Amino acid sequence: MSSAVASPPPYAFYYLDNFERALGWLAERYDDLFDIAERAFLRDFAALPRPSRALLVRMLMRSGPYFRQSKLNYQEIGATAAAAEPLVTLGWLDAAPLLTLDGVFALATRPELAQRFPAPRGARKGDWLEALREQHEAEQPFEAWLPATGDRVFEVRIDALCDRLRLMFFGNLHQDWSEFVLADLGVFQYETVAFEPSSRAFQQRADVDVYLALFLCREALGAWPEDRPHDELTRHVNAIDCAQAWLATRRAKLLHQIGNACERREDWAGALDAYGASAWPGSRHRRVRVLERCGRDAEALALAEAAAAGPENEEERQRIARMLPRLLRRAGRPVVRLAALAPAARETLVLAIPQVPHSVETAVGAHLSGAGAVVHYVENTLINSLFGLLCWDAVFAAVPGAFFHPFQRGPADLHAPDFRARRAAGFEACLAELESGAYRDTIRRRYREKAGLQSPFVFWGALDDGLLALALDCIDARHLRRCFERLLDDPRGNRSGLPDLIRFWPAERRYELIEVKGPGDRLQDNQIRWLDYCVAHGVPVRVIDVEWADAEAEPGA
């Protein structure tokens, strides 16, 4: 019998292939933004033996920066010590980092520690550490702390450099190299976006520095001491100079988050400062609320009236409309109520409890089908998908700050307040097809050509040829435009809240949207906004409240 060790399967180095693919992507597009150390890393990494390259990537994929050699066992890499040697020579790993007692306790097991330090019976590990800390203040390598383990610790010394490269590739620091897996690429297919130099997210090295500064401030916000005001952090964030519009948007969002944190602490002055410096949607109506909370009603009323005269979106209009009457009454001014829109048609439907438990929407759909009508449960899927197919090119336009790497489901700035404005010409060209009638062919063609590609709007699993044909034949193009305009006004808020069902009458080429509410179920704010919008623009819609014939029992949801 042969004693040779079986070689690892070919895919064992998938993570290394992915990492090298990312480095190649960065080198091709961002070489002019690299400094000497970053260029040296790309050059020296490529020259390393494969086991050494693989070991470094494995360590970068794990939580570090300290790793015990005994925990770095990978079949495809082989001897860890040999693979680590070139990395130590380059200074990328430290083979004997000085550790505090806290560091040793984080890396060692309780039995290993007990061989070196007397353990109080029943003491928790944290209490044990606390009792020893004053006696062991020196820093020394792991093998000096715990020689009986026969183990040593490596420290990754280039994590900051690799984090910067990770940011430039992913466009954020929430994703890491472990998410970039070739296996996923076989499951998910992505649109090919033309990455021109002018569409790069980072146009200059300072842009990366700005992002990192904002990221560090966001991390600081999460760990901000309870007894420390946020004023210093607000000033620091507001002073960060953002040359790129998408970075300015990130700064605005962070300032809004600081305002939220101040509100939770009832630090009204801090909240007003942060919200006042932020252009993020929602900051203005939060300022109104904070002014009201701290008794500055006159200022709250003035700001609320300004918001009512020019709301940033429908959500703000809805919220301000609820605040204004209260503020007006406090000011002794008459409350002038605007003429209310006619509400959506509403009816109550009493149904027998289904024999087979299923959702209330399914029960209503079955009841309304027939007599020339076809009902589909679509909720947010159909209108979003039709929009995504028609406006595919505009959604995937390579504007700066939108696409960082070739495996994105959609643009990174989808929820930014200027998402539409930055693609205005592209979206207008797409929507113009609703006037010319070309939209049907475009949607059908995209449905065929883009089938299965990831999109933030298209729900492939909810579409089929029959539903698509009914929608294109029965939904008025003017109604589609109204719905698409609303999606563009606020993609973050308006992609949800659409009615549950759509009912088609194919012979009459007409349809209606139906929101279904089961017993005890109430309309949510975003649903109310969609219903009001549909009524205001002539989109056929109604609400059906369901009651069960036997009120003592209800079908399963």
C-alpha positions in Angstrom: 0.0 0.0 0.0 1.3 3.4 -0.9 2.0 5.8 2.0 1.9 8.9 -0.2 -0.4 11.6 1.1 -3.3 12.2 -1.4 -3.0 15.5 -3.1 -5.8 18.0 -2.4 -8.6 18.3 -4.9 -8.1 21.0 -7.6 -10.7 23.3 -6.0 -9.0 23.3 -2.6 -7.3 26.6 -3.5 -10.6 28.3 -4.6 -10.1 31.1 -2.0 -6.6 31.8 -3.2 -7.9 32.0 -6.8 -10.6 34.4 -5.7 -8.2 36.6 -3.8 -5.7 36.7 -6.7 -8.6 37.5 -9.1 -9.5 40.5 -6.8 -5.9 41.7 -6.8 -5.8 41.5 -10.5 -9.0 43.5 -10.8 -7.6 46.2 -8.5 -4.2 46.4 -10.3 -6.0 46.8 -13.6 -8.2 49.7 -12.4 -6.5 51.4 -9.5 -2.8 51.1 -10.1 -2.5 54.9 -10.1 -3.9 55.1 -6.6 -1.5 52.6 -5.0 1.4 53.7 -2.9 4.8 52.0 -2.8 3.9 49.6 -0.1 0.7 48.5 -1.9 2.5 47.9 -5.2 5.2 46.0 -3.4 2.6 43.8 -1.8 1.0 42.9 -5.1 4.5 42.2 -6.6 5.8 40.2 -3.7 2.6 38.2 -3.1 2.6 37.0 -6.7 6.2 35.7 -6.2 5.5 33.7 -3.1 5.1 29.9 -3.2 1.5 28.8 -3.4 1.3 27.4 0.1 2.5 30.7 1.5 0.0 32.7 -0.5 -2.8 30.3 0.6 -1.8 30.6 4.2 -1.9 34.4 4.2 -5.3 34.4 2.6 -6.6 31.9 5.0 -5.5 34.1 7.9 -7.0 37.2 6.2 -10.3 35.4 6.0 -10.3 34.7 9.7 -10.6 37.0 12.7 -7.2 38.0 13.8 -4.6 39.3 14.0 -3.2 36.6 16.2 -3.2 32.9 15.2 -1.9 29.8 16.9 0.2 27.7 14.6 -1.6 24.6 15.9 -4.9 26.0 14.7 -3.7 26.6 11.1 -4.0 23.1 9.7 -5.0 23.0 6.1 -4.5 19.9 3.9 -3.8 21.8 0.8 -1.2 24.0 2.5 0.8 21.3 4.2 3.4 22.3 6.8 2.3 25.5 8.3 5.7 26.5 9.6 7.3 26.1 6.2 4.5 28.1 4.5 4.8 30.9 7.1 8.5 31.3 6.7 8.5 33.5 3.6 5.7 35.6 5.1 7.8 36.2 8.2 10.8 37.1 6.0 8.7 39.8 4.2 7.6 41.1 7.6 4.0 40.3 6.8 3.8 37.9 9.8 5.5 38.2 13.2 6.4 34.7 14.4 7.0 35.8 18.0 4.7 38.8 18.8 4.8 40.2 22.3 1.5 39.3 24.1 -0.1 40.7 27.2 -1.7 38.3 29.7 -5.1 39.3 28.2 -3.9 38.2 24.8 -2.7 34.9 26.1 -6.1 34.2 27.8 -7.8 35.0 24.5 -5.8 32.4 22.7 -5.4 29.6 25.2 -7.8 27.0 26.6 -8.5 26.8 30.3 -6.6 23.5 30.7 -3.6 25.0 29.0 -3.7 28.1 31.3 -4.0 25.9 34.4 -0.7 24.3 33.6 1.0 27.7 34.1 -1.3 29.7 36.5 -3.1 28.4 39.6 -6.8 28.5 39.0 -9.2 29.3 41.8 -11.8 26.6 42.1 -15.0 27.6 40.3 -13.7 30.9 39.1 -14.8 32.2 35.8 -12.1 32.7 33.2 -12.6 36.5 33.4 -12.3 36.6 37.2 -9.2 34.4 36.9 -7.6 36.8 34.5 -8.5 39.8 36.7 -6.8 38.2 39.7 -3.6 37.5 37.8 -3.4 40.7 35.8 -1.5 42.8 38.3 1.1 40.1 38.9 1.9 39.6 35.1 2.2 43.0 33.4 5.1 42.1 31.1 4.6 41.3 27.5 6.3 38.2 26.0 5.8 35.7 23.2 3.2 32.9 23.5 5.8 30.2 23.9 7.3 32.1 26.9 3.9 32.4 28.5 2.9 28.8 28.0 6.0 26.7 27.0 4.2 23.4 27.9 1.9 23.8 24.9 4.8 23.5 22.4 2.9 26.0 20.3 3.6 29.5 18.9 1.6 32.4 17.7 1.7 34.4 14.4 0.6 38.0 14.1 -0.6 39.3 10.8 1.2 42.7 10.3 -0.4 43.8 7.0 -4.1 43.8 8.0 -4.4 47.6 7.5 -3.0 47.4 4.0 -5.2 44.4 3.1 -8.3 46.2 4.6 -7.6 49.1 2.3 -7.5 46.8 -0.7 -10.6 45.1 0.5 -12.4 48.4 0.7 -11.3 49.3 -2.8 -12.6 46.1 -4.2 -15.9 45.7 -2.3 -16.6 49.3 -1.8 -17.3 48.7 1.9 -15.6 47.1 4.9 -18.6 45.0 5.9 -17.8 42.3 3.3 -14.7 40.3 3.6 -12.7 37.9 1.5 -14.6 34.9 2.9 -17.7 36.1 1.0 -15.9 36.1 -2.3 -16.4 32.5 -3.2 -16.2 31.0 -6.6 -18.9 28.5 -5.7 -21.3 31.4 -5.3 -20.5 32.6 -8.8 -22.0 29.4 -10.2 -25.2 30.0 -8.3 -25.6 33.8 -8.9 -25.0 35.4 -12.2 -24.3 39.1 -12.4 -24.8 41.9 -15.0 -21.6 42.9 -16.8 -21.0 46.6 -16.0 -18.7 48.7 -18.2 -16.1 50.0 -15.7 -14.7 53.1 -17.3 -11.9 55.1 -15.6 -14.4 58.0 -15.2 -16.9 55.7 -13.3 -14.4 54.5 -10.7 -15.7 55.0 -7.2 -12.3 56.2 -6.0 -10.9 58.8 -8.3 -8.0 59.8 -6.1 -6.1 58.3 -3.2 -7.7 60.8 -0.9 -11.2 59.3 -1.6 -10.1 56.0 0.0 -8.7 58.0 3.0 -12.1 59.8 3.3 -14.0 56.5 3.2 -11.7 55.0 5.9 -12.2 58.1 8.0 -15.9 57.8 7.8 -15.7 54.1 8.6 -13.7 54.8 11.7 -16.2 57.4 12.8 -19.0 54.9 12.3 -17.1 52.4 14.4 -16.5 55.1 17.1 -20.2 55.9 17.2 -21.0 52.3 18.0 -18.6 52.3 20.9 -19.2 55.9 22.1 -19.2 56.2 25.9 -22.7 56.7 27.5 -21.6 59.7 29.5 -19.8 61.5 26.7 -21.7 64.0 24.4 -21.5 63.4 20.7 -20.5 67.0 19.8 -16.9 66.2 19.1 -17.8 63.3 16.8 -20.4 65.4 14.9 -17.8 68.2 14.4 -15.2 65.7 13.2 -17.6 64.0 10.7 -18.9 67.3 9.4 -15.3 68.5 8.8 -14.4 65.5 6.6 -14.0 66.9 3.1 -15.8 64.7 0.6 -14.8 65.4 -3.0 -17.1 62.6 -4.4 -20.9 63.0 -4.2 -21.3 59.4 -3.1 -18.9 60.0 -0.2 -20.8 63.1 0.8 -24.0 61.0 0.9 -22.3 58.5 3.2 -21.3 61.4 5.5 -24.9 62.6 5.5 -26.1 59.2 6.5 -23.5 59.0 9.3 -24.6 62.4 10.7 -28.2 61.2 10.6 -27.1 58.1 12.6 -25.4 60.3 15.1 -28.6 62.3 15.4 -30.5 59.0 16.1 -28.0 58.1 18.8 -28.4 61.5 20.5 -32.2 61.2 20.4 -32.0 57.9 22.2 -30.0 59.6 25.0 -32.4 62.5 25.0 -29.5 64.8 24.1 -31.7 67.2 22.1 -28.9 69.8 21.4 -26.6 67.1 20.0 -29.4 65.6 17.9 -30.3 69.0 16.5 -26.6 69.7 15.6 -26.3 66.3 13.8 -29.6 66.4 12.0 -29.0 70.0 11.0 -25.7 69.0 9.3 -27.2 66.1 7.5 -29.0 66.0 4.1 -30.0 62.4 4.6 -33.7 61.7 4.0 -35.6 61.9 7.3 -33.2 64.3 9.1 -35.6 67.2 8.7 -38.7 65.7 10.2 -36.5 64.3 13.0 -35.4 67.9 13.7 -39.0 68.9 13.9 -39.7 66.1 16.4 -36.6 67.0 18.5 -37.5 70.7 18.6 -40.9 69.8 19.8 -39.5 67.5 22.5 -37.3 70.2 23.9 -40.1 72.8 24.0 -39.0 74.9 21.0 -42.5 74.8 19.4 -42.2 78.0 17.4 -39.1 76.7 15.6 -40.6 73.3 15.2 -43.7 74.8 13.6 -41.6 77.0 11.2 -39.6 74.0 10.1 -42.7 71.8 9.8 -44.4 74.4 7.5 -41.3 74.6 5.4 -41.2 70.8 5.0 -44.9 70.7 4.2 -44.4 73.3 1.5 -41.6 71.2 -0.1 -41.5 67.7 1.3 -38.5 65.6 0.3 -40.6 62.5 -0.2 -44.0 61.0 0.6 -42.9 59.6 3.9 -41.9 63.1 5.1 -45.2 64.5 3.8 -47.1 61.9 5.8 -45.1 62.4 9.0 -45.3 66.2 8.8 -49.0 66.1 8.1 -49.4 64.3 11.5 -47.2 66.8 13.3 -48.6 70.1 12.0 -52.1 70.1 13.6 -50.6 69.6 17.0 -48.0 72.3 16.5 -50.6 74.7 15.1 -53.0 74.2 18.1 -50.1 74.9 20.5 -49.4 78.1 18.6 -53.0 79.2 18.9 -53.4 79.1 15.1 -56.3 77.5 13.3 -55.8 74.0 11.9 -56.5 74.1 8.2 -57.0 70.6 7.1 -56.4 69.9 3.4 -59.1 68.3 1.5 -58.6 64.6 2.0 -58.1 62.3 -0.9 -60.9 59.9 -1.6 -59.9 56.7 0.2 -59.3 53.5 -1.8 -62.5 51.5 -2.2 -62.9 49.1 0.7 -65.1 46.2 1.3 -65.5 43.3 3.8 -65.5 39.8 2.4 -66.8 36.9 4.6 -65.2 33.6 3.6 -65.5 30.1 4.8 -62.4 28.8 6.5 -60.3 26.9 3.9 -60.1 23.1 4.3 -56.4 23.3 3.8 -54.7 26.0 5.8 -53.1 28.7 3.7 -52.7 32.5 3.6 -55.6 34.9 3.6 -54.3 36.3 0.3 -54.5 32.9 -1.3 -58.1 32.5 0.0 -59.2 35.8 -1.5 -57.4 35.1 -4.7 -59.2 31.8 -5.1 -62.5 33.5 -4.3 -62.1 36.3 -6.9 -60.8 34.1 -9.7 -63.2 32.9 -12.4 -65.9 34.5 -14.5 -63.3 35.8 -16.8 -60.9 37.0 -14.1 -57.4 35.8 -13.3 -55.8 36.6 -9.9 -52.1 36.5 -9.1 -50.5 37.0 -5.7 -47.7 39.5 -6.5 -47.3 42.0 -3.6 -44.1 43.9 -4.4 -42.8 41.6 -7.1 -44.6 42.5 -10.3 -44.4 46.3 -10.5 -40.8 46.2 -9.3 -39.9 43.6 -11.9 -41.5 45.4 -14.8 -39.7 48.5 -13.7 -36.4 46.6 -13.4 -36.7 45.1 -16.8 -37.6 48.3 -18.6 -35.0 50.4 -16.8 -32.3 47.8 -16.7 -29.7 49.9 -18.5 -30.2 52.9 -16.3 -30.1 50.9 -13.1 -26.8 49.3 -14.1 -25.3 52.5 -15.5 -21.6 52.7 -14.3 -21.8 56.0 -12.4 -19.1 56.8 -9.8 -19.7 55.1 -6.5 -22.2 52.7 -7.9 -20.2 49.6 -8.8 -17.0 48.5 -7.2 -16.6 44.9 -8.4 -18.2 42.6 -11.0 -20.3 40.6 -8.5 -22.8 43.2 -7.3 -26.5 42.6 -7.3 -27.2 46.3 -7.9 -25.7 49.7 -7.6 -24.3 50.6 -4.2 -26.0 54.0 -4.2 -29.5 52.5 -4.7 -30.8 54.0 -1.5 -29.0 57.4 -1.8 -31.3 60.4 -2.2 -29.6 61.3 -5.5 -30.0 57.9 -7.1 -32.4 59.1 -9.7 -30.7 62.4 -10.3 -27.4 60.8 -11.1 -29.1 58.8 -13.9 -31.8 61.2 -14.9 -31.2 61.0 -18.7 -31.1 57.2 -18.7 -34.3 56.8 -16.7 -36.1 59.4 -18.8 -35.1 57.5 -22.0 -36.5 54.3 -20.5 -39.7 55.8 -19.3 -40.2 57.5 -22.7 -40.8 54.0 -24.1 -44.1 54.0 -22.1 -45.3 56.8 -24.3 -44.1 55.4 -27.6 -45.3 51.8 -26.9 -41.8 50.3 -27.3 -41.8 49.3 -23.6 -43.5 45.9 -24.3 -40.8 44.7 -26.7 -38.1 46.0 -24.4 -39.5 44.3 -21.3 -40.0 41.0 -23.2 -36.4 41.2 -24.7 -34.9 41.9 -21.3 -36.9 39.1 -19.7 -35.2 36.7 -22.2 -31.8 38.2 -22.4 -31.2 38.9 -18.7 -33.0 35.9 -17.3 -31.5 34.9 -13.9 -29.1 37.9 -13.6 -29.1 39.5 -10.2 -31.1 42.7 -9.9 -32.4 44.7 -6.9 -35.8 45.1 -8.7 -36.5 41.9 -10.7 -38.0 38.9 -8.9 -37.3 36.1 -11.4 -38.9 33.5 -9.3 -42.2 35.4 -9.3 -42.4 35.9 -13.0 -43.4 33.6 -15.8 -44.5 34.0 -19.4 -48.2 34.0 -18.6 -48.0 36.7 -15.9 -45.8 38.8 -18.0 -48.1 38.6 -21.0 -51.1 39.5 -18.8 -49.4 42.5 -17.2 -48.2 43.9 -20.6 -51.6 43.4 -22.1 -53.8 44.6 -19.3 -51.9 47.3 -17.3 -52.3 50.8 -18.8 -48.9 52.2 -19.8 -49.9 55.5 -18.0 -50.4 53.6 -14.8 -47.0 51.9 -15.2 -45.3 55.2 -15.6 -47.0 56.5 -12.4 -45.8 53.5 -10.5 -42.3 53.7 -11.9 -42.1 57.4 -11.1 -42.9 56.6 -7.5 -40.3 53.9 -7.3 -37.7 56.3 -8.6 -38.8 59.0 -6.1 -37.7 56.8 -3.2 -36.4 53.4 -4.1 -35.7 52.6 -0.5 -39.1 53.4 0.8 -41.3 52.6 -2.2 -40.1 49.2 -3.3 -42.4 47.7 -0.6 -46.0 48.4 0.4 -47.6 47.5 -2.9 -51.0 45.7 -2.9 -51.0 41.9 -2.4 -53.0 40.8 -5.4 -53.5 41.8 -9.0 -56.8 40.8 -10.8 -56.8 40.7 -14.6 -59.7 40.6 -17.0 -57.9 39.5 -20.2 -60.9 39.8 -22.5 -61.4 43.4 -21.4 -57.7 44.2 -21.1 -58.1 45.7 -17.6 -56.9 45.0 -14.1 -57.1 46.1 -10.5 -54.7 45.9 -7.5 -56.0 44.5 -4.3 -54.7 44.9 -0.7 -55.9 42.1 1.5 -56.2 42.5 5.3 -57.0 39.5 7.5 -58.9 39.8 10.8 -57.1 42.2 13.1 -54.6 43.3 10.4 -54.0 47.0 9.9 -52.7 49.0 7.0 -49.1 50.0 7.4 -47.8 53.5 6.6 -46.1 52.5 3.4 -49.2 50.6 2.2 -51.3 53.7 3.0 -49.0 55.8 0.9 -49.2 53.4 -2.1 -53.0 53.3 -1.8 -53.3 57.1 -1.7 -51.0 57.4 -4.6 -52.9 54.9 -6.7 -56.2 56.7 -6.0 -54.7 60.1 -6.8 -53.4 58.9 -10.1 -56.3 56.8 -11.3 -54.6 53.4 -10.7 -57.4 50.9 -10.0 -57.0 49.7 -6.4 -59.1 48.6 -3.5 -58.8 47.0 0.0 -60.5 43.8 1.0 -61.0 43.1 4.7 -61.5 39.4 5.4 -63.7 37.9 8.1 -63.9 34.2 8.6 -67.4 32.7 8.7 -66.4 30.7 11.8 -64.7 33.4 14.0 -63.6 30.9 16.6 -61.0 29.3 14.3 -58.7 30.8 11.7 -56.7 29.1 9.0 -52.9 28.9 9.3 -51.0 31.8 7.9 
